[in-house]
Amino acid sequence: MTAARPTELQPTGLQQLAARYLAAWNETDPAARRKLVDEAWAEDGTYTDPLAAVTGREGVDALIGAAQAQFPGLVFTLGPVDAHHDIARFTWNLGPAGEEPLVIGFDVLVADSEGRIASVYGFLDRVPGA
């Protein structure tokens, strides 16, 4: 087994980054949400899922705002995080707090050398009406 690269996050750091990522999705105050995005994401970070593809913090912030408008009052909850090197994969649920989720997804997050989100690749496992 080789030692961790200097830029490599440990699994707990990636778990924390995944939690910060979902915290931004749950933050409904636009200024506070933008602060979370700025802290967690690389300037040129990318987000791609079956419904959207955006680049940069402004694009990520706008996407989150649009999702909140589409699903008002719903919250994201983080499932187990599996991480190695600079990559984390995790499930998430979106639904009313404490109730059955309406949407279930699976994301792969890649961190950059500064411990920020370089990219997220999202997959939708369950979507209303699908």
Secondary structure, DSSP 8 states (H G I E B T S, - for coil): -----TT---HHHHHHHHHHHHHHHH--SHHHHHHHHHHHEEEEEEEEETTEEEEHHHHHHHHHHHHHHHSTT-EEEEEEEEEETTEEEEEEEEESTTS--SEEEEEEEEE-TTSSEEEEEEEEEE-TT-
